[in-house]
């Protein structure tokens, strides 16, 4: 999976995750970290949404610092996306998981929300 992400074959890495699930394997902190490395500003909403799902699925495998870092990675990618609903879903899930937005994320969220309100 890591080799696929490093080789920019992110869709194949996601296919591998599905194959793993099909044989009964669940994602762990390593799987999450690898797939999140494959996120970038061109990532579609589906990959971002899938990252949120695997973060919930593998939540017991993380220490607090790693979980926060992974959620902030998803947030940083999503804030570059034009989907405000998805961004708010990420913020809601972070709150549910007791993860505070760092200062940079708070600033970006304020900027995003204020630009959405302007006519």
Z-matrix of the N, CA and C atoms (Angstrom, degrees):
N
C 1 1.443
C 2 1.532 1 110.21
N 3 1.320 2 115.43 1 -44.73
C 4 1.460 3 119.56 2 179.84
C 5 1.525 4 110.87 3 -61.74
N 6 1.335 5 116.45 4 -41.77
C 7 1.464 6 120.18 5 179.28
C 8 1.531 7 110.94 6 -62.48
N 9 1.325 8 117.07 7 -38.52
C 10 1.466 9 120.36 8 178.53
C 11 1.526 10 111.11 9 -64.44
N 12 1.326 11 116.91 10 -43.75
C 13 1.471 12 120.24 11 179.95
C 14 1.524 13 109.96 12 -65.07
N 15 1.320 14 116.50 13 -44.69
C 16 1.475 15 120.02 14 179.77
C 17 1.527 16 111.48 15 -62.71
N 18 1.331 17 116.67 16 -30.13
C 19 1.461 18 121.63 17 179.74
C 20 1.531 19 111.84 18 -89.48
N 21 1.329 20 116.45 19 11.32
C 22 1.478 21 123.14 20 178.16
C 23 1.525 22 113.12 21 63.11
N 24 1.329 23 115.78 22 29.15
C 25 1.469 24 121.34 23 176.54
C 26 1.528 25 108.28 24 -107.06
N 27 1.324 26 114.46 25 59.61
C 28 1.457 27 121.81 26 -171.65
C 29 1.526 28 111.80 27 -64.50
N 30 1.324 29 117.52 28 -39.37
C 31 1.468 30 119.35 29 179.59
C 32 1.528 31 110.74 30 -61.42
N 33 1.324 32 117.16 31 -36.91
C 34 1.462 33 120.16 32 178.22
C 35 1.531 34 111.03 33 -68.58
N 36 1.333 35 116.81 34 -33.53
C 37 1.471 36 119.91 35 176.24
C 38 1.523 37 110.00 36 -64.46
N 39 1.327 38 117.02 37 -40.33
C 40 1.465 39 120.16 38 177.33
C 41 1.524 40 110.93 39 -66.65
N 42 1.330 41 116.66 40 -36.78
C 43 1.466 42 120.14 41 175.57
C 44 1.521 43 110.56 42 -62.17
N 45 1.338 44 116.29 43 -39.15
C 46 1.459 45 120.32 44 178.08
C 47 1.528 46 110.93 45 -63.55
N 48 1.330 47 117.27 46 -39.08
C 49 1.461 48 120.32 47 175.92
C 50 1.529 49 109.86 48 -59.34
N 51 1.317 50 116.76 49 -43.60
C 52 1.462 51 120.02 50 178.97
C 53 1.524 52 110.91 51 -62.92
N 54 1.324 53 116.56 52 -40.85
C 55 1.472 54 120.04 53 176.48
C 56 1.525 55 110.51 54 -61.14
N 57 1.331 56 116.90 55 -41.43
C 58 1.465 57 121.30 56 178.55
C 59 1.528 58 110.32 57 -61.11
N 60 1.324 59 115.73 58 -45.70
C 61 1.459 60 120.23 59 179.50
C 62 1.525 61 111.20 60 -62.36
N 63 1.325 62 115.63 61 -39.07
C 64 1.467 63 120.17 62 -178.89
C 65 1.528 64 112.70 63 -61.68
N 66 1.319 65 117.51 64 -27.28
C 67 1.467 66 119.82 65 178.74
C 68 1.531 67 111.78 66 -100.30
N 69 1.334 68 115.77 67 10.70
C 70 1.458 69 120.14 68 172.76
C 71 1.518 70 116.45 69 95.53
N 72 1.324 71 118.19 70 5.86
C 73 1.465 72 120.46 71 177.51
C 74 1.518 73 110.35 72 -87.43
N 75 1.310 74 116.22 73 141.34
C 76 1.457 75 121.78 74 179.39
C 77 1.530 76 109.95 75 -107.73
N 78 1.321 77 117.79 76 148.52
C 79 1.468 78 119.55 77 178.66
C 80 1.528 79 110.55 78 -66.28
N 81 1.318 80 115.05 79 146.71
C 82 1.455 81 120.87 80 176.19
C 83 1.523 82 108.73 81 -121.20
N 84 1.315 83 116.78 82 -170.82
C 85 1.466 84 119.47 83 -176.88
C 86 1.525 85 111.63 84 -62.98
N 87 1.315 86 118.16 85 -30.48
C 88 1.456 87 120.81 86 179.23
C 89 1.528 88 110.73 87 -70.82
N 90 1.327 89 115.83 88 -43.88
C 91 1.462 90 120.85 89 177.61
C 92 1.522 91 110.21 90 -59.11
N 93 1.331 92 116.46 91 -46.60
C 94 1.462 93 120.87 92 179.89
C 95 1.523 94 110.93 93 -60.90
N 96 1.311 95 116.51 94 -47.46
C 97 1.466 96 120.57 95 -178.91
C 98 1.524 97 111.51 96 -59.83
N 99 1.319 98 116.26 97 -43.62
C 100 1.460 99 120.65 98 -179.09
C 101 1.525 100 110.90 99 -63.81
N 102 1.329 101 116.65 100 -48.32
C 103 1.466 102 119.52 101 -177.87
C 104 1.524 103 111.83 102 -66.37
N 105 1.319 104 117.10 103 -35.08
C 106 1.458 105 119.52 104 177.66
C 107 1.519 106 111.97 105 -68.10
N 108 1.326 107 117.49 106 -29.02
C 109 1.471 108 120.35 107 174.82
C 110 1.523 109 110.29 108 -61.98
N 111 1.324 110 116.19 109 -28.00
C 112 1.457 111 120.78 110 -179.05
C 113 1.516 112 114.00 111 -80.32
N 114 1.326 113 116.97 112 -9.82
C 115 1.464 114 119.12 113 177.40
C 116 1.526 115 109.54 114 -73.88
N 117 1.309 116 115.35 115 142.82
C 118 1.459 117 120.94 116 173.82
C 119 1.515 118 108.10 117 -151.77
N 120 1.322 119 116.34 118 179.67
C 121 1.469 120 118.04 119 -174.12
C 122 1.526 121 113.12 120 -64.92
N 123 1.335 122 118.03 121 -15.25
C 124 1.457 123 120.38 122 175.99
C 125 1.531 124 112.53 123 -90.55
N 126 1.318 125 117.06 124 -2.75
C 127 1.466 126 119.84 125 -178.88
C 128 1.520 127 110.08 126 -62.79
N 129 1.290 128 114.73 127 137.46
C 130 1.454 129 119.55 128 178.99
C 131 1.517 130 111.90 129 -78.91
N 132 1.309 131 114.29 130 166.01
C 133 1.466 132 120.16 131 179.65
C 134 1.524 133 112.14 132 -57.66
N 135 1.328 134 116.99 133 -32.63
C 136 1.462 135 120.06 134 -178.18
C 137 1.521 136 111.21 135 -63.14
N 138 1.323 137 117.76 136 -42.97
C 139 1.463 138 119.68 137 178.97
C 140 1.524 139 111.14 138 -68.33
N 141 1.308 140 116.52 139 -38.27
C 142 1.467 141 119.68 140 178.06
C 143 1.527 142 109.62 141 -64.38
N 144 1.326 143 116.21 142 -45.93
C 145 1.464 144 121.40 143 178.04
C 146 1.526 145 110.66 144 -60.92
N 147 1.317 146 116.86 145 -41.58
C 148 1.464 147 120.78 146 178.94
C 149 1.523 148 111.46 147 -63.94
N 150 1.327 149 117.09 148 -36.54
C 151 1.466 150 120.05 149 176.59
C 152 1.521 151 110.41 150 -63.25
N 153 1.318 152 117.35 151 -41.29
C 154 1.463 153 120.17 152 176.89
C 155 1.528 154 110.78 153 -60.31
N 156 1.314 155 115.81 154 -41.19
C 157 1.469 156 119.79 155 -179.43
C 158 1.522 157 111.65 156 -65.00
N 159 1.331 158 117.16 157 -44.16
C 160 1.466 159 117.39 158 -178.43
C 161 1.526 160 111.36 159 -72.77
N 162 1.323 161 117.47 160 -26.26
C 163 1.463 162 118.79 161 174.63
C 164 1.528 163 110.34 162 -64.96
N 165 1.317 164 117.28 163 -39.68
C 166 1.464 165 120.26 164 176.18
C 167 1.528 166 111.08 165 -69.50
N 168 1.315 167 115.22 166 -40.28
C 169 1.461 168 120.73 167 -177.11
C 170 1.528 169 111.76 168 -64.60
N 171 1.319 170 116.66 169 -36.65
C 172 1.467 171 121.14 170 -175.60
C 173 1.524 172 112.34 171 -104.88
N 174 1.313 173 117.43 172 17.79
C 175 1.461 174 121.79 173 -170.39
C 176 1.524 175 113.99 174 -57.40
N 177 1.314 176 119.41 175 -31.79
C 178 1.456 177 120.96 176 -179.05
C 179 1.518 178 114.11 177 -72.03
N 180 1.314 179 117.09 178 -10.91
C 181 1.460 180 121.68 179 -176.65
C 182 1.527 181 113.92 180 -90.52
N 183 1.318 182 118.41 181 -1.13
C 184 1.454 183 121.22 182 -172.10
C 185 1.513 184 111.96 183 -108.48
N 186 1.333 185 115.75 184 146.02
C 187 1.455 186 118.04 185 164.32
C 188 1.530 187 106.00 186 -85.79
N 189 1.307 188 116.99 187 166.51
C 190 1.465 189 121.41 188 -172.91
C 191 1.532 190 112.75 189 -60.23
N 192 1.322 191 117.41 190 -39.60
C 193 1.463 192 120.13 191 -178.39
C 194 1.515 193 112.19 192 -67.30
N 195 1.319 194 117.21 193 -43.17
C 196 1.458 195 120.46 194 179.01
C 197 1.522 196 110.46 195 -65.58
N 198 1.320 197 116.36 196 -44.00
C 199 1.466 198 119.54 197 179.70
C 200 1.527 199 110.58 198 -59.39
N 201 1.318 200 116.53 199 -44.51
C 202 1.462 201 120.59 200 178.27
C 203 1.527 202 111.10 201 -61.20
N 204 1.315 203 116.93 202 -45.57
C 205 1.464 204 120.67 203 -179.79
C 206 1.523 205 111.71 204 -61.50
N 207 1.325 206 117.43 205 -41.86
C 208 1.462 207 120.64 206 -179.67
C 209 1.522 208 111.57 207 -67.08
N 210 1.321 209 116.62 208 -43.26
C 211 1.472 210 119.30 209 177.61
C 212 1.528 211 111.03 210 -63.62
N 213 1.318 212 117.02 211 -39.91
C 214 1.465 213 119.30 212 179.24
C 215 1.534 214 111.15 213 -66.82
N 216 1.318 215 117.38 214 -31.30
C 217 1.461 216 120.33 215 174.90
C 218 1.525 217 110.32 216 -63.76
N 219 1.322 218 116.67 217 -46.71
C 220 1.469 219 120.21 218 178.18
C 221 1.530 220 109.66 219 -61.41
N 222 1.315 221 116.60 220 -42.67
C 223 1.466 222 120.66 221 179.38
C 224 1.532 223 110.44 222 -59.70
N 225 1.329 224 117.31 223 -46.30
C 226 1.472 225 121.05 224 -177.63
C 227 1.523 226 111.73 225 -61.46
N 228 1.317 227 117.10 226 -37.43
C 229 1.464 228 119.71 227 177.59
C 230 1.525 229 109.72 228 -70.72
N 231 1.306 230 116.87 229 -43.92
C 232 1.467 231 120.97 230 -176.52
C 233 1.521 232 112.34 231 -67.24
N 234 1.319 233 117.74 232 -32.63
C 235 1.467 234 119.63 233 -178.17
C 236 1.538 235 110.59 234 -66.58
N 237 1.323 236 117.04 235 -21.68
C 238 1.463 237 121.36 236 176.48
C 239 1.522 238 111.72 237 -82.67
N 240 1.312 239 116.27 238 -11.72
C 241 1.449 240 123.60 239 -178.85
C 242 1.529 241 108.38 240 -88.09
N 243 1.291 242 117.73 241 161.45
C 244 1.467 243 120.23 242 -177.13
C 245 1.527 244 113.92 243 -93.07
N 246 1.308 245 118.30 244 7.79
C 247 1.458 246 121.37 245 -175.56
C 248 1.532 247 111.03 246 -96.66
N 249 1.345 248 115.67 247 97.63
C 250 1.462 249 120.52 248 -179.07
C 251 1.525 250 112.29 249 -67.09
N 252 1.315 251 117.50 250 -31.46
C 253 1.463 252 120.99 251 179.65
C 254 1.527 253 109.66 252 -64.34
N 255 1.318 254 116.79 253 -44.69
C 256 1.460 255 120.54 254 178.40
C 257 1.524 256 110.52 255 -64.09
N 258 1.298 257 117.31 256 -41.38
C 259 1.468 258 120.90 257 178.62
C 260 1.529 259 110.62 258 -60.38
N 261 1.315 260 117.14 259 -43.47
C 262 1.460 261 120.11 260 179.17
C 263 1.526 262 111.21 261 -68.85
N 264 1.328 263 117.32 262 -30.68
C 265 1.462 264 120.42 263 175.51
C 266 1.534 265 109.85 264 -64.35
N 267 1.311 266 116.82 265 -40.29
C 268 1.462 267 120.91 266 177.98
C 269 1.520 268 110.27 267 -62.82
N 270 1.332 269 116.34 268 -46.57
C 271 1.470 270 120.62 269 179.66
C 272 1.532 271 109.77 270 -60.80
N 273 1.327 272 117.06 271 -43.34
C 274 1.466 273 120.44 272 179.33
C 275 1.524 274 111.15 273 -62.85
N 276 1.322 275 117.24 274 -41.92
C 277 1.463 276 120.30 275 -179.95
C 278 1.532 277 110.30 276 -67.56
N 279 1.331 278 116.78 277 -36.69
C 280 1.463 279 119.61 278 177.03
C 281 1.532 280 109.75 279 -62.90
N 282 1.307 281 116.78 280 -42.92
C 283 1.470 282 119.95 281 178.20
C 284 1.520 283 110.78 282 -63.21
N 285 1.317 284 116.38 283 -41.95
C 286 1.466 285 121.36 284 178.41
C 287 1.529 286 110.56 285 -60.03
N 288 1.319 287 116.58 286 -35.06
C 289 1.461 288 122.30 287 -179.65
C 290 1.536 289 111.98 288 -89.74
N 291 1.342 290 116.75 289 8.49
C 292 1.475 291 123.19 290 179.18
C 293 1.522 292 112.64 291 60.14
N 294 1.326 293 115.49 292 41.42
C 295 1.463 294 121.68 293 177.39
C 296 1.522 295 108.08 294 -110.00
N 297 1.316 296 115.42 295 120.30
C 298 1.459 297 120.64 296 178.54
C 299 1.518 298 110.11 297 -81.96
N 300 1.335 299 115.67 298 140.57
C 301 1.453 300 119.79 299 172.93
C 302 1.519 301 108.73 300 -66.67
N 303 1.334 302 116.80 301 133.43
C 304 1.457 303 118.90 302 175.88
C 305 1.531 304 108.86 303 -73.20
N 306 1.316 305 116.73 304 172.86
C 307 1.466 306 120.95 305 -175.68
C 308 1.524 307 112.20 306 -58.37
N 309 1.317 308 116.57 307 -42.44
C 310 1.466 309 120.08 308 -179.93
C 311 1.523 310 110.86 309 -62.89
N 312 1.317 311 117.21 310 -43.94
C 313 1.467 312 121.23 311 -179.83
C 314 1.525 313 110.69 312 -65.58
N 315 1.326 314 117.43 313 -40.02
C 316 1.468 315 120.22 314 177.73
C 317 1.520 316 110.75 315 -61.74
N 318 1.329 317 116.41 316 -43.36
C 319 1.471 318 120.40 317 179.91
C 320 1.522 319 110.19 318 -63.64
N 321 1.326 320 117.07 319 -45.56
C 322 1.466 321 120.14 320 -179.58
C 323 1.528 322 111.53 321 -64.49
N 324 1.321 323 117.19 322 -37.22
C 325 1.457 324 120.53 323 177.92
C 326 1.526 325 110.45 324 -65.68
N 327 1.328 326 117.02 325 -44.19
C 328 1.472 327 120.00 326 177.06
C 329 1.525 328 110.90 327 -60.05
N 330 1.324 329 117.00 328 -44.63
C 331 1.469 330 120.62 329 179.08
C 332 1.525 331 110.63 330 -61.04
N 333 1.317 332 115.67 331 -43.52
C 334 1.452 333 120.53 332 -178.17
C 335 1.518 334 111.18 333 -64.69
N 336 1.334 335 115.69 334 -44.81
C 337 1.456 336 119.45 335 -178.91
C 338 1.526 337 111.71 336 -69.16
N 339 1.307 338 117.53 337 -37.60
C 340 1.463 339 119.07 338 179.89
C 341 1.522 340 111.04 339 -69.33
N 342 1.332 341 118.12 340 -33.79
C 343 1.473 342 119.62 341 177.65
C 344 1.525 343 110.64 342 -73.10
N 345 1.322 344 117.74 343 -26.62
C 346 1.467 345 120.90 344 178.62
C 347 1.520 346 111.30 345 -73.77
N 348 1.328 347 116.76 346 -26.35
C 349 1.463 348 121.06 347 -177.23
C 350 1.529 349 111.56 348 -84.61
N 351 1.338 350 117.17 349 -26.74
C 352 1.473 351 120.68 350 -177.96
C 353 1.511 352 110.66 351 -64.17
N 354 1.340 353 116.52 352 142.00
C 355 1.474 354 119.51 353 178.59
C 356 1.497 355 112.62 354 -73.00
